[in-house]
């Protein structure tokens, strides 16, 4: 029988903490300076680790995707993470009453959009010139579609979504309404406050998804 390899909890925790720092640095530099202008050496300096440690945590294309995941969820990032609804993220939303559920859902999504908005711009730009990022973005978008299908299913289960329309169409509509690009256009470009953006999204979802 092959002896079972020992895994040190301390080393695992240290590795996770180091990865979190690297991805925090990646999120900061990619959002500020752009993907092309950010080198792995710059990430290492910002994170306070060696270049070899950065390389051990993935190529540049993987780091921007993992940084996006970490910034959105607050968990240590993974470029190929499972959809949000399959993870222990946003538990306060799931625990909300039916009457408070939409507002809780909107606050979760818009709070995440606030955190990742500038990184989202960098990610879209990177996907235009890096095939690996483009492929990763395709996977991310498919996971986002899965999350919004799950949101529509939850709205239906709670008796909130009463629009007599195909759920796939409603999920696509919800994905469009709550996209990071919408936050960029309305808050960063048009100057709306976060509260105005949240109120608009609540009202728009009620009219387009909840109203029969």
Number of C-alpha atoms within 10 A of each C-alpha: 3 4 5 6 6 6 8 9 9 9 10 11 11 12 14 14 13 19 24 21 19 25 28 21 20 29 29 18 21 25 20 14 11 18 25 13 10 16 14 17 15 16 26 20 15 16 20 13 16 14 15 11 14 23 14 10 16 13 12 21 20 17 26 29 26 27 29 26 24 21 24 21 19 13 12 18 24 18 21 14 16 15 18 18 18 11 11 9 16 15 10 11 17 14 11 14 11 15 10 11 19 20 18 20 18 20 20 17 17 23 14 16 22 17 16 25 25 21 26 21 17 21 25 14 16 21 18 10 12 15 12 15 23 18 12 21 18 13 15 20 13 13 18 20 18 18 19 25 21 18 18 21 16 15 18 16 11 13 11 20 23 14 16 11 11 8 18 13 12 21 22 15 16 21 19 13 17 18 16 22 17 18 23 20 13 15 18 16 10 10 12 15 12 17 12 13 19 20 14 14 21 17 15 14 19 17 13 16 23 17 12 12
